């Protein structure tokens, strides 16, 4: 049986990594005003 907590943490890290990259790419191509 897979350790659910470790699996969740791994997934969370991957999601954060993807979201960070996506945000940076979007921000570089479409600058927006942050309020």
C-alpha positions as CSV (number, residue, x, y, z in Angstrom):
1,X,0.0,0.0,0.0
2,X,1.3,3.5,-0.9
3,X,1.8,5.9,1.9
4,X,-1.1,8.3,1.3
5,X,0.6,11.2,3.0
6,X,3.8,10.9,1.0
7,X,1.7,10.5,-2.2
8,X,-0.3,13.6,-1.4
9,X,2.8,15.7,-0.6
10,X,4.4,14.6,-3.9
11,X,1.2,15.5,-5.8
12,X,1.0,18.9,-4.0
13,X,4.6,19.7,-4.9
14,X,4.0,18.8,-8.5
15,X,0.9,21.0,-8.6
16,X,2.7,23.9,-7.0
17,X,5.6,23.5,-9.5
18,X,3.2,23.4,-12.4
19,X,1.2,26.4,-11.2
20,X,4.4,28.4,-10.5
21,X,5.7,27.7,-14.0
22,X,2.3,28.5,-15.6
23,X,2.0,31.7,-13.7
24,X,5.5,32.9,-14.6
25,X,4.9,32.1,-18.3
26,X,1.6,33.9,-18.3
27,X,3.0,36.8,-16.5
28,X,5.9,37.2,-18.9
29,X,3.7,37.1,-21.9
30,X,0.8,39.0,-20.5
31,X,1.8,41.5,-17.8
32,X,-1.0,42.4,-15.5
33,X,-1.5,45.0,-12.8
34,X,-1.3,43.3,-9.3
35,X,-3.4,44.9,-6.7
